[in-house]
């Protein structure tokens, strides 16, 4: 497979080699080894049993913001401050109080009550899609849906959702491994723009409360315990988490169904197949390729041991293709009964995705709206997912509605 054996017995290869591997090559690698090292301080776990167990293992911590930024070579500035101050890259008491500020609003019953609002947004977006000409589904539908939904949930101006979504997509590059150094100036500018946008919105709610989430947030006891800058970073985190991965997931789900017309027709005929179709699409091409964790204690894999102080990536991309746990993993099976539960794409333990329920509702209602409003939509060019680790990027799906 083009790797060498390290002193610790863990196969090693350059990170760019792993990133450039085809999915079939990743499958071969996983069959040959549970681990692969791509850096002196970074190892990736490939097998489903390991990824599932370790996703909630107390020996593994979320990689803290400062060490993550150091490892990526991110200089001082707004982007680095965001990473160091976000619940996404924190642990223990810091993570608990940062995430806790959103616990009430993101409780599952509250989010379920938003389903009707999400469907209204989705119906409007589908109605706006061009007819009679090829169009970029990623830009005109998949990107709009999570941006406009999160705008409604938070109480941000929906007409500004395209602008802040663009900033989010730039900022999300800070969570791609390896870090996109060439675009640092753009990432930094996006971080600064989002910081100002959220700061202004929160200040406006403090002065004149409204009937929206941000007004509730600035008056919530848990949120008020956070420093002003810290609260801004948490709202930025929620906007980022609520926009980027969902747009890729929706784009790839629709692309996969349209690529095999029988799948699309089956889902059109039976709405009960919408949730399993989404589960299967997220399994085959997860928007989050791996979850980076930090080893606080030794972690052993057979005769291999990952020492403390290492970055251990848990590859959801590889794990959900593992034939030792999933029968015929290459098949897109609408009736699959052997999904790993809970779904690995949303992580595990204390850091399991806060907005999982909202993401599922968006994907389900988005797909339902598309089926109802454009059942004859045709695939012109299929999308692809790029990247192996962290947040992956989707190429456009080109579609046509007669």
Secondary structure by P-SEA (a helix, b strand, c coil): cccccccccbbbbcaaaaaaccaaaaaaaaaacccccccccbbbbccaaaaaaaccccccccccaaaaaaaacccccaaaaaaaacccccccaaaaaaaaaacccccaaaaaaaaaaaaaaaaaaaaacccccccccccccaaaaaaaaaaaaacccccaaaaaaaaaaaaaccccccccccaaaaaaaaaaaaaaaaaaaaaaaaacccccaaaaaaaccccccccaaaaaaaaaaaaaaacaaaaaaaaaaaaaaaacaaaaaaaaacccaaaaaaaaaaaacccccbbbbbbccccccccccccccbbbbbcaaaaaacccccccccccccccccccccccccccccccccaaaaaaaaaaaaaaaaaaccccccccbbbbbcccccbbbbcccccccc
